[in-house]
Amino acid sequence: MKKTVLILLALCAVVLSCQKTPTSVKVPVSYVVETAKNEPVSEIFIPDNGTYTMSLLVKYLGGFQEDDVMIALSGLPSDVTVSHDTFSKVPTYQADFVFTTANASHGTYPMTITSKADGSDAKTYNFNLTVRAADCASSLLGDLSGANECSNRDYTYTATAVATGITDKLQIINFGGYGSNTNTTVYLNCNENTLTIPSQNIGNATILEGSGTFTGNSMTITYTASNTPGGFPETCNVTLTK
């Protein structure tokens, strides 16, 4: 009996010695790259002269918490520089890509953010970089010729666009042909090539508002006016060209 017990104990020892101590499996870090507004990386617009900062978040989602995640920017046009094109840190962290231009050529360029972490495949995020005028109002300043098509009448006139000292904003003297003592404020959205004329008294009791588009040195605007010098309201379409 004693011998049998000894044999069983020996067999148990052999079995235990053959078993490996289980080891933990390292799960690669899981992450996502987003804008600082928690949105997907998409189109950005930078001025042709100056700087622009694109802030990205490399956000931790799960997995190993001590591995760095590297992100790198590629595809820059030759006349645009960036202070740092690569970042590598433990997420979550913010990466600020600071673009600098000096008389850069206008255009839209395909860009790529590539990210990589240990134990996982690289990810790519594609977006467009558009270089535009630092102040898109600059190409519209000066004398403008206009051709109005209105609900009550059609006519031509000249106007003058002047700078306001504020980027992407201008004022038009004699907009709509309502008099040289009138002054209409126009706001430009340079990213979408659209414009807005908020409701305003343009200086001779005329209340005017409208919206439209622009490209290069030309604007196409639809507007409504009340209390006009002629005493009647009207809705008009006008193209103003420098």
C-alpha positions in Angstrom: 0.0 0.0 0.0 2.8 2.4 0.9 4.5 1.6 -2.3 1.4 2.4 -4.3 1.1 5.8 -2.5 4.7 6.6 -3.3 4.1 5.7 -7.0 1.0 8.0 -7.2 2.9 10.8 -5.5 5.7 10.4 -8.0 3.3 10.5 -10.9 1.7 13.7 -9.6 5.1 15.3 -9.3 5.9 14.4 -13.0 2.5 15.8 -14.2 2.9 19.0 -12.3 6.4 19.5 -13.5 5.2 19.2 -17.1 2.6 21.9 -16.7 3.7 25.4 -17.7 2.8 28.4 -15.6 0.2 30.4 -17.6 1.5 33.7 -18.8 -0.7 36.8 -19.5 -1.2 37.8 -23.1 -0.3 41.4 -24.0 -3.2 43.0 -25.8 -2.0 45.7 -28.2 -3.1 49.2 -27.5 -6.3 50.2 -29.2 -6.7 53.9 -30.2 -8.3 56.3 -32.6 -6.9 59.5 -34.2 -9.5 62.4 -34.2 -9.5 66.2 -34.3 -9.5 68.1 -31.1 -13.3 68.4 -31.6 -13.7 64.6 -31.5 -14.4 64.5 -35.2 -12.8 62.5 -38.0 -9.8 64.0 -39.7 -11.2 65.9 -42.7 -10.4 68.9 -44.9 -8.4 71.8 -43.5 -7.8 75.3 -44.9 -4.6 77.2 -44.3 -3.7 80.8 -45.3 -1.1 81.4 -48.1 0.8 83.6 -45.7 1.0 82.8 -42.0 0.5 79.9 -39.7 -2.2 77.4 -39.0 -2.4 74.7 -36.3 -4.1 71.4 -36.8 -4.6 69.7 -33.4 -5.2 66.0 -33.4 -6.1 63.7 -30.5 -4.6 60.2 -30.3 -7.2 58.8 -28.0 -6.7 55.6 -25.9 -9.5 53.1 -26.3 -8.2 49.9 -24.6 -5.4 47.3 -24.5 -1.8 47.8 -23.2 -1.6 51.2 -21.6 2.2 51.8 -21.8 3.0 51.6 -25.5 3.6 54.7 -27.6 1.5 55.4 -30.6 3.3 57.2 -33.4 1.6 59.4 -35.9 3.3 61.0 -39.0 2.1 63.5 -41.6 3.0 63.2 -45.3 2.0 64.8 -48.6 3.0 68.4 -47.9 3.3 70.7 -51.0 6.9 72.1 -51.4 6.0 75.6 -50.3 4.3 74.6 -47.0 6.3 73.6 -44.0 5.3 72.0 -40.7 7.2 72.4 -37.4 7.0 68.7 -36.4 5.7 66.1 -38.8 5.9 63.1 -36.4 4.8 62.6 -32.8 5.2 59.5 -30.6 3.7 59.3 -27.1 1.5 57.2 -24.8 -2.1 57.9 -25.6 -4.3 59.8 -24.9 -2.2 62.8 -26.1 -2.6 65.9 -28.4 -0.4 66.4 -31.4 -0.2 69.9 -32.8 0.9 70.1 -36.5 1.8 73.8 -37.1 1.8 74.7 -40.8 3.8 77.8 -42.0 3.4 79.4 -45.4 5.0 82.4 -47.3 3.3 83.2 -50.6 2.3 79.5 -51.0 0.5 78.5 -54.2 -3.3 78.2 -53.9 -4.6 74.7 -54.4 -5.9 71.5 -52.7 -3.5 68.7 -51.8 -4.1 65.1 -50.6 -2.5 64.5 -47.2 -2.1 61.4 -45.1 -1.7 60.8 -41.4 -0.1 57.4 -40.7 -0.2 55.9 -37.2 1.5 52.8 -35.7 1.7 51.0 -32.4 3.5 47.8 -31.3 1.6 44.6 -32.1 -1.0 46.2 -34.5 -1.1 47.1 -38.2 -0.6 50.7 -39.3 -3.6 52.9 -39.8 -4.0 55.7 -42.4 -6.2 58.8 -42.3 -6.6 60.7 -45.6 -7.7 64.3 -45.8 -7.3 67.4 -48.1 -5.3 70.5 -47.3 -6.4 73.6 -49.1 -4.2 76.7 -49.3 -6.2 79.9 -49.8 -5.8 83.6 -49.4 -5.1 84.8 -45.9 -8.0 87.3 -46.4 -10.2 86.3 -49.4 -11.8 89.8 -49.3 -8.6 91.2 -50.8 -9.4 90.0 -54.3 -12.8 91.7 -54.2 -11.7 95.2 -53.1 -12.0 98.1 -55.5 -14.5 99.3 -58.1 -17.3 96.8 -58.9 -19.7 96.8 -61.8 -23.1 95.4 -61.1 -26.1 94.3 -63.1 -29.3 94.0 -61.0 -32.3 91.8 -61.9 -35.1 92.8 -59.5 -38.7 91.9 -59.0 -39.7 95.5 -60.1 -36.9 96.7 -62.4 -33.6 95.8 -63.9 -30.6 98.2 -63.9 -26.8 98.5 -63.9 -24.7 100.5 -61.5 -21.2 100.7 -60.0 -20.1 100.2 -56.4 -16.9 100.2 -54.4 -15.7 97.5 -52.0 -13.5 98.7 -49.2 -11.5 96.9 -46.5 -12.8 96.8 -42.9 -9.5 95.8 -41.2 -11.1 92.5 -40.3 -10.2 89.3 -42.2 -12.9 88.0 -44.6 -15.1 91.0 -44.1 -15.7 94.0 -46.5 -18.1 96.9 -47.0 -19.7 97.9 -50.2 -20.5 101.5 -50.9 -23.6 102.0 -53.1 -24.6 98.4 -53.0 -27.7 97.9 -55.1 -27.3 101.4 -56.5 -29.0 102.8 -53.4 -26.7 105.8 -53.1 -23.1 106.7 -52.5 -24.0 107.5 -48.8 -24.9 103.8 -48.2 -22.5 101.2 -46.8 -23.3 97.5 -46.8 -21.4 95.0 -44.6 -20.6 91.6 -46.2 -19.1 88.6 -44.4 -17.2 86.0 -46.5 -16.8 82.3 -45.7 -13.5 81.6 -47.5 -13.6 77.9 -46.9 -16.9 77.5 -48.8 -16.8 80.5 -51.1 -20.1 81.8 -49.7 -21.1 85.2 -48.4 -23.7 86.6 -46.0 -25.3 90.1 -45.7 -27.0 90.2 -42.3 -30.1 92.3 -42.0 -28.9 96.0 -41.6 -29.8 99.6 -42.2 -27.3 100.5 -45.0 -27.5 104.2 -44.2 -30.5 105.8 -46.0 -33.2 103.9 -44.1 -33.0 101.0 -46.6 -33.1 97.6 -44.7 -31.2 95.0 -46.7 -30.2 91.4 -46.2 -28.9 88.6 -48.5 -26.6 85.8 -49.3 -24.6 84.5 -52.2 -21.3 83.0 -53.5 -18.0 84.4 -54.8 -15.1 83.2 -56.8 -12.0 85.1 -57.7 -13.0 88.8 -58.3 -16.8 88.2 -58.7 -19.8 87.9 -56.4 -23.3 86.6 -57.1 -25.8 87.8 -54.5 -29.5 87.4 -53.9 -31.0 90.1 -51.6 -34.1 91.7 -50.4 -34.5 95.4 -49.6 -37.2 97.5 -48.0 -37.7 101.2 -47.4 -35.7 101.8 -50.6 -35.3 105.4 -52.0 -38.0 104.5 -54.5 -40.4 103.6 -51.7 -41.0 100.0 -52.7 -39.6 96.7 -51.5 -37.7 94.5 -53.9 -36.0 91.2 -54.3 -32.9 91.2 -56.5 -30.2 89.1 -58.0 -26.9 90.9 -58.8 -23.5 90.0 -60.1 -20.7 92.3 -58.9 -17.4 92.1 -60.8 -14.2 93.9 -60.0 
